[in-house]
Amino acid sequence: MLRNVLKKVLLILLVVVVYQNWGKIERVFNPSQVVPEQVRANAKVVLYSTEWCGYCKQSRRFLDQKGIPYREFDIEKDAQARKAYEALGGGGIPFIDVNGTLIRGYDPDAIMAALK
C-alpha cells in the first residue's frame, strides 16, 4: 500500500519537473530551433514577471527553448525589481527588455525581432 502511494507521488513529482523545464528539454531534442550563438552571446534580456503569471511561464519556456540567456526578476518579491519595472513604464506582465526594446506581454515574434 505505502509503496503504491510513493510510486504515485514520485510520478506526480516527475511530471511537475518535466512540465516546468519543458523548454530546456525540448531544446535538447530539437536543436534546430536554437538561436545562433552570435545572437545569444550578445543578447541582453531581462524578464520582469511574477510566479503565478501564465504568460510569464510561456515567456520563460520560449526563452529556454531558444537557448536565449536571460535574467528574471519577480516584481512581487523584489522591491528593487519593482522599481526598475515601474521606471521602464511597467504596465503589465510579462515585461521583457530585449537589448533595450521593451516588450509587453508574451510576444515571441517581437522577442526574435529585438534580438536581431
N, CA, C and O of each residue as an XYZ file, in Angstrom:
464
protein
N       0.828     -1.196      0.000
C       0.000      0.000      0.000
C       0.869      1.255      0.000
O       0.701      2.128     -0.852
N       1.792      1.347      0.949
C       2.672      2.511      1.047
C       3.551      2.629     -0.197
O       3.816      3.733     -0.672
N       3.995      1.507     -0.712
C       4.838      1.506     -1.908
C       4.076      2.095     -3.101
O       4.649      2.862     -3.875
N       2.796      1.749     -3.257
C       1.989      2.288     -4.353
C       1.794      3.791     -4.215
O       1.822      4.513     -5.212
N       1.598      4.270     -2.993
C       1.429      5.703     -2.752
C       2.724      6.440     -3.102
O       2.691      7.500     -3.727
N       3.855      5.878     -2.700
C       5.139      6.502     -3.005
C       5.390      6.553     -4.513
O       5.916      7.543     -5.021
N       5.022      5.504     -5.216
C       5.174      5.486     -6.671
C       4.341      6.588     -7.311
O       4.811      7.269     -8.222
N       3.114      6.768     -6.847
C       2.238      7.804     -7.395
C       2.791      9.196     -7.106
O       2.764     10.067     -7.975
N       3.291      9.407     -5.892
C       3.857     10.708     -5.534
C       5.081     11.005     -6.391
O       5.233     12.123     -6.883
N       5.949     10.028     -6.575
C       7.135     10.223     -7.407
C       6.760     10.505     -8.862
O       7.392     11.330     -9.522
N       5.746      9.826     -9.352
C       5.292     10.056    -10.714
C       4.766     11.487    -10.873
O       5.062     12.153    -11.865
N       3.998     11.948     -9.909
C       3.466     13.311     -9.952
C       4.602     14.325     -9.905
O       4.578     15.310    -10.643
N       5.590     14.101     -9.054
C       6.741     14.998     -8.972
C       7.504     15.029    -10.290
O       7.930     16.095    -10.736
N       7.677     13.881    -10.909
C       8.363     13.805    -12.186
C       7.617     14.605    -13.253
O       8.234     15.340    -14.024
N       6.316     14.466    -13.298
C       5.503     15.191    -14.275
C       5.630     16.706    -14.048
O       5.751     17.461    -15.012
N       5.605     17.148    -12.808
C       5.729     18.574    -12.497
C       7.089     19.103    -12.932
O       7.168     20.172    -13.536
N       8.153     18.377    -12.638
C       9.504     18.814    -13.015
C       9.645     18.882    -14.534
O      10.216     19.839    -15.059
N       9.140     17.895    -15.232
C       9.211     17.892    -16.695
C       8.419     19.074    -17.255
O       8.887     19.744    -18.175
N       7.244     19.335    -16.720
C       6.409     20.444    -17.189
C       7.127     21.784    -16.987
O       7.123     22.627    -17.884
N       7.730     21.979    -15.837
C       8.396     23.241    -15.528
C       9.643     23.462    -16.378
O      10.035     24.608    -16.600
N      10.264     22.409    -16.849
C      11.503     22.528    -17.616
C      11.343     22.117    -19.070
O      12.330     21.788    -19.730
N      10.133     22.130    -19.574
C       9.876     21.630    -20.918
C      10.691     22.361    -21.976
O      11.174     21.730    -22.916
N      10.857     23.684    -21.846
C      11.630     24.433    -22.835
C      13.059     23.935    -22.943
O      13.583     23.788    -24.047
N      13.691     23.675    -21.815
C      15.066     23.183    -21.809
C      15.130     21.763    -22.379
O      16.053     21.430    -23.122
N      14.162     20.943    -22.033
C      14.125     19.566    -22.529
C      13.913     19.562    -24.043
O      14.568     18.816    -24.770
N      12.997     20.400    -24.503
C      12.702     20.453    -25.937
C      13.917     20.909    -26.738
O      14.144     20.426    -27.847
N      14.697     21.832    -26.186
C      15.893     22.325    -26.876
C      16.898     21.202    -27.094
O      17.589     21.190    -28.113
N      16.994     20.259    -26.163
C      17.920     19.140    -26.292
C      17.519     18.256    -27.473
O      18.375     17.771    -28.213
N      16.218     18.053    -27.643
C      15.743     17.160    -28.690
C      15.482     17.848    -30.021
O      15.290     17.177    -31.036
N      15.472     19.179    -30.031
C      15.203     19.913    -31.257
C      16.154     21.102    -31.362
O      15.713     22.248    -31.272
N      17.442     20.855    -31.551
C      18.422     21.939    -31.563
C      18.299     22.892    -32.744
O      18.899     23.966    -32.710
N      17.554     22.550    -33.778
C      17.413     23.431    -34.936
C      16.675     24.709    -34.591
O      16.767     25.693    -35.326
N      15.937     24.712    -33.476
C      15.193     25.901    -33.084
C      16.003     26.821    -32.187
O      15.486     27.836    -31.721
N      17.243     26.491    -31.941
C      18.084     27.306    -31.086
C      18.572     28.522    -31.865
O      18.919     28.424    -33.042
N      18.593     29.653    -31.200
C      19.069     30.899    -31.803
C      20.580     30.787    -32.000
O      21.259     30.201    -31.157
N      21.128     31.337    -33.097
C      22.570     31.257    -33.347
C      23.402     31.778    -32.172
O      22.989     32.692    -31.458
N      24.565     31.184    -31.988
C      25.443     31.519    -30.859
C      25.780     33.006    -30.818
O      25.797     33.605    -29.743
N      26.046     33.603    -31.968
C      26.389     35.030    -32.028
C      25.270     35.879    -31.429
O      25.531     36.810    -30.667
N      24.041     35.560    -31.770
C      22.884     36.309    -31.267
C      22.729     36.081    -29.770
O      22.492     37.024    -29.016
N      22.861     34.831    -29.341
C      22.728     34.521    -27.909
C      23.814     35.199    -27.089
O      23.547     35.670    -25.984
N      25.034     35.255    -27.610
C      26.150     35.848    -26.870
C      25.945     37.344    -26.649
O      26.375     37.889    -25.632
N      25.289     38.008    -27.601
C      25.081     39.448    -27.500
C      23.737     39.821    -26.871
O      23.458     41.003    -26.672
N      22.916     38.843    -26.562
C      21.580     39.121    -26.044
C      21.638     39.636    -24.608
O      22.308     39.071    -23.743
N      20.920     40.716    -24.393
C      20.742     41.250    -23.045
C      19.237     41.254    -22.802
O      18.526     42.168    -23.219
N      18.773     40.222    -22.123
C      17.338     40.040    -21.927
C      17.026     40.036    -20.436
O      17.626     39.297    -19.656
N      16.065     40.887    -20.060
C      15.598     40.942    -18.677
C      14.094     40.706    -18.698
O      13.357     41.389    -19.410
N      13.651     39.738    -17.915
C      12.236     39.380    -17.835
C      11.700     39.810    -16.471
O      12.159     39.324    -15.437
N      10.736     40.717    -16.473
C      10.041     41.114    -15.253
C       8.757     40.303    -15.217
O       7.961     40.342    -16.155
N       8.558     39.571    -14.130
C       7.459     38.613    -14.106
C       6.931     38.433    -12.684
O       7.374     39.088    -11.741
N       5.974     37.525    -12.571
C       5.507     37.045    -11.274
C       5.463     35.519    -11.352
O       5.516     34.931    -12.433
N       5.368     34.915    -10.212
C       5.370     33.452    -10.149
C       4.091     32.853    -10.726
O       4.136     31.790    -11.345
N       2.957     33.516    -10.534
C       1.658     32.959    -10.886
C       1.236     33.229    -12.333
O       0.254     32.650    -12.795
N       1.941     34.079    -13.047
C       1.534     34.535    -14.381
C       1.761     33.460    -15.454
O       2.886     33.000    -15.650
N       0.704     33.073    -16.133
C       0.799     32.065    -17.187
C       1.599     32.534    -18.390
O       2.352     31.751    -18.970
N       1.452     33.800    -18.777
C       2.214     34.329    -19.906
C       3.694     34.460    -19.556
O       4.559     34.352    -20.425
N       3.976     34.694    -18.276
C       5.378     34.724    -17.832
C       5.994     33.335    -18.002
O       7.140     33.207    -18.434
N       5.237     32.309    -17.665
C       5.714     30.930    -17.830
C       5.959     30.625    -19.301
O       6.939     29.967    -19.650
N       5.066     31.105    -20.164
C       5.258     30.892    -21.599
C       6.506     31.619    -22.081
O       7.244     31.099    -22.918
N       6.744     32.809    -21.559
C       7.939     33.573    -21.943
C       9.198     32.837    -21.514
O      10.148     32.727    -22.290
N       9.214     32.330    -20.277
C      10.359     31.549    -19.793
C      10.597     30.344    -20.685
O      11.726     30.067    -21.089
N       9.528     29.638    -20.985
C       9.635     28.431    -21.811
C      10.182     28.773    -23.196
O      11.031     28.054    -23.721
N       9.706     29.854    -23.783
C      10.179     30.270    -25.102
C      11.666     30.608    -25.061
O      12.429     30.139    -25.905
N      12.080     31.411    -24.096
C      13.483     31.795    -23.984
C      14.367     30.568    -23.751
O      15.437     30.443    -24.346
N      13.911     29.668    -22.885
C      14.674     28.430    -22.639
C      14.750     27.577    -23.896
O      15.808     27.040    -24.225
N      13.636     27.454    -24.592
C      13.582     26.630    -25.809
C      14.549     27.155    -26.864
O      15.194     26.373    -27.563
N      14.650     28.467    -26.979
C      15.523     29.076    -27.980
C      16.965     29.193    -27.505
O      17.845     29.582    -28.273
N      17.210     28.857    -26.241
C      18.569     28.934    -25.713
C      19.027     30.362    -25.462
O      20.225     30.642    -25.470
N      18.087     31.258    -25.240
C      18.404     32.669    -25.019
C      18.618     32.907    -23.524
O      17.708     32.686    -22.725
N      19.810     33.355    -23.144
C      20.046     33.631    -21.721
C      19.270     34.877    -21.290
O      19.135     35.832    -22.055
N      18.769     34.856    -20.070
C      18.018     35.993    -19.559
C      18.129     36.061    -18.048
O      18.416     35.072    -17.373
N      17.889     37.269    -17.538
C      17.788     37.463    -16.097
C      16.312     37.698    -15.801
O      15.624     38.413    -16.529
N      15.847     37.091    -14.734
C      14.439     37.219    -14.386
C      14.295     37.844    -13.006
O      15.020     37.512    -12.068
N      13.337     38.757    -12.913
C      13.046     39.407    -11.644
C      11.556     39.295    -11.358
O      10.727     39.637    -12.202
N      11.223     38.818    -10.174
C       9.836     38.722     -9.734
C       9.470     40.059     -9.102
O       9.993     40.408     -8.044
N       8.582     40.804     -9.736
C       8.269     42.151     -9.271
C       7.421     42.167     -8.003
O       7.234     43.223     -7.400
N       6.912     41.018     -7.596
C       6.163     40.946     -6.336
C       7.076     40.633     -5.156
O       6.755     40.967     -4.016
N       8.194     40.004     -5.420
C       9.086     39.578     -4.340
C      10.323     40.460     -4.195
O      10.994     40.419     -3.164
N      10.630     41.253     -5.211
C      11.859     42.037     -5.225
C      11.513     43.521     -5.407
O      11.105     43.939     -6.491
N      11.680     44.316     -4.330
C      11.313     45.737     -4.364
C      12.154     46.511     -5.376
O      11.639     47.408     -6.043
N      13.425     46.184     -5.499
C      14.293     46.869     -6.467
C      13.834     46.564     -7.896
O      13.811     47.448     -8.752
N      13.473     45.313     -8.139
C      12.974     44.939     -9.468
C      11.674     45.674     -9.771
O      11.453     46.117    -10.898
N      10.820     45.801     -8.769
C       9.553     46.526     -8.943
C       9.814     47.978     -9.336
O       9.135     48.524    -10.206
N      10.801     48.599     -8.690
C      11.144     49.990     -9.012
C      11.682     50.099    -10.437
O      11.317     51.019    -11.169
N      12.541     49.173    -10.830
C      13.084     49.177    -12.192
C      11.969     48.980    -13.213
O      11.932     49.658    -14.239
N      11.073     48.060    -12.930
C       9.921     47.774    -13.791
C       9.068     49.028    -13.959
O       8.680     49.375    -15.075
N       8.779     49.700    -12.862
C       7.964     50.915    -12.916
C       8.695     52.043    -13.635
O       8.076     52.816    -14.366
N      10.013     52.143    -13.432
C      10.803     53.182    -14.102
C      10.792     53.006    -15.621
O      10.873     53.982    -16.366
N      10.691     51.760    -16.072
C      10.639     51.476    -17.510
C       9.240     51.666    -18.098
O       9.059     51.610    -19.315
N       8.269     51.888    -17.243
C       6.905     52.102    -17.727
C       5.933     51.015    -17.328
O       4.721     51.184    -17.461
N       6.454     49.897    -16.839
C       5.596     48.809    -16.362
C       4.430     48.530    -17.281
O       4.585     48.437    -18.499
N       3.262     48.399    -16.683
C       2.057     48.254    -17.490
C       1.685     46.841    -17.848
O       1.131     46.615    -18.924
N       1.960     45.897    -17.012
C       1.563     44.513    -17.254
C       2.752     43.582    -17.275
O       3.904     44.001    -17.395
N       2.442     42.319    -17.156
C       3.483     41.296    -17.162
C       3.089     40.226    -18.164
O       1.900     40.057    -18.437
N       4.021     39.519    -18.705
C       5.450     39.742    -18.569
C       5.861     41.042    -19.254
O       5.217     41.509    -20.193
N       6.930     41.595    -18.764
C       7.518     42.807    -19.318
C       8.965     42.450    -19.610
O       9.726     42.128    -18.697
N       9.350     42.504    -20.883
C      10.651     41.985    -21.287
C      11.467     43.089    -21.949
O      10.999     43.766    -22.865
N      12.689     43.255    -21.469
C      13.641     44.196    -22.065
C      14.629     43.355    -22.871
O      15.437     42.619    -22.305
N      14.557     43.471    -24.197
C      15.442     42.723    -25.089
C      16.343     43.718    -25.807
O      15.913     44.420    -26.723
N      17.588     43.766    -25.378
C      18.557     44.687    -25.986
C      18.023     46.117    -26.059
O      18.281     46.830    -27.029
N      17.283     46.535    -25.036
C      16.754     47.899    -24.997
C      15.369     48.058    -25.591
O      14.757     49.116    -25.445
N      14.861     47.035    -26.257
C      13.498     47.065    -26.797
C      12.558     46.518    -25.733
O      12.748     45.403    -25.246
N      11.549     47.298    -25.372
C      10.618     46.891    -24.321
C       9.405     46.198    -24.932
O       8.756     46.728    -25.834
N       9.115     45.012    -24.427
C       8.021     44.194    -24.948
C       7.060     43.888    -23.809
O       7.445     43.325    -22.785
N       5.812     44.268    -24.006
C       4.778     43.989    -23.000
C       3.988     42.760    -23.448
O       3.514     42.691    -24.581
N       3.857     41.811    -22.556
C       3.103     40.601    -22.882
C       3.989     39.564    -23.549
O       5.161     39.806    -23.840
N       3.392     38.400    -23.782
C       4.110     37.291    -24.416
C       4.023     37.462    -25.922
O       2.955     37.297    -26.511
N       5.162     37.798    -26.554
C       5.187     38.048    -27.993
C       6.489     37.487    -28.579
O       7.467     38.222    -28.717
N       6.511     36.193    -28.926
C       7.717     35.557    -29.441
C       8.297     36.256    -30.672
O       9.516     36.364    -30.803
N       7.426     36.736    -31.583
C       7.916     37.399    -32.787
C       8.664     38.692    -32.440
O       9.704     38.994    -33.027
N       8.128     39.442    -31.489
C       8.777     40.685    -31.070
C      10.117     40.397    -30.380
O      11.079     41.145    -30.553
N      10.174     39.330    -29.612
C      11.433     38.946    -28.944
C      12.481     38.620    -30.010
O      13.607     39.113    -29.938
N      12.128     37.807    -30.982
C      13.075     37.427    -32.021
C      13.518     38.650    -32.846
O      14.690     38.768    -33.204
N      12.584     39.545    -33.140
C      12.917     40.747    -33.905
C      13.883     41.631    -33.125
O      14.801     42.208    -33.708
N      13.687     41.741    -31.820
C      14.553     42.586    -30.993
C      15.938     41.992    -30.831
O      16.889     42.720    -30.546
N      16.072     40.692    -31.004
C      17.383     40.046    -30.889
C      18.266     40.302    -32.105
O      19.489     40.199    -32.010
N      17.670     40.630    -33.239
C      18.425     40.795    -34.490
C      19.041     42.157    -34.614
O      19.705     42.446    -35.609
